[in-house]
Amino acid sequence: MFAPGAMSDAQTAQARALLSRWRGPGTLVVVTHQINITALTGIYPASAQGVVLRPSADGSLKVLGTVTP
């Protein structure tokens, strides 16, 4: 059994790995939970709000903006 927080940490790590290895072409759309978005970006999105990111060469994620439904 996962310790409290371990499940969300594992999900965030999986999301980070997916984003870092994606090379295109086109646009990648990922749907995940607020806890992962906040852990990856520092942004606390509203319900159904999108966050537009661009991966940097160093593996970090640059926030380009948000999309409100």
Stockholm file with secondary structure:
# STOCKHOLM 1.0

chainA/1-69         MFAPGAMSDAQTAQARALLSRWRGPGTLVVVTHQINITALTGIYPASAQGVVLRPSADGSLKVLGTVTP
#=GR chainA/1-69 SS CCCTTHHHHHHHHHHHHHHHHCCCSSCCCCCCCHHHHHHHHSCCCCTTCEEEEEECTTSCEEEEEEECC
#=GC SS_cons        CCCTTHHHHHHHHHHHHHHHHCCCSSCCCCCCCHHHHHHHHSCCCCTTCEEEEEECTTSCEEEEEEECC
//
